[in-house]
Amino acid sequence: MDPREVDLAATVRDLTDGIGADVAFEAVGHPATVQDAIRVVRSAGIVVIVGVADPAAFLPISPYEIFQRELTIRGCFTRRLSFDRAVRWLSALNLDPIVTHVFPLADAREAMDHARHGAGGKVLVAPNQEG
């Protein structure tokens, strides 16, 4: 799903019979996607912030919402235990729909420019892919 094209929270609620996700991993590092992750989790849900944000970025957040919904928000700085756990979670997910562009390693610079300008979902650099 592209959150720029659909109401992500409403879609997740529809897919979970109105409950919301148990856990949301934010892997972009942008305040808007952290807010999306907070909106999609159920009460007592967990938001794991994995994306590397600009150090100058700030997030407007409602402390009351965190309190009232009993949310847990965790940061993940690629520590040994959390990285292994995240990789196990990722292997259980079908991430193909969010990868919108695949570039061979030779075109890594173009891939980075593509991602930097937000021209799609996730951009994948595949070392074994030919141009």
Secondary structure, DSSP 4 states (H G I P E B T S, - for coil): --TTTS-HHHHHHHHTTTS-EEEEEE-S--HHHHHHHHHHEEEEEEEEE-S---TT------HHHHHHHT-EEEE----HHHHHHHHHHHHTS--GGGEEEEEEGGGHHHHHHHHHTT-SSEEEEETT---
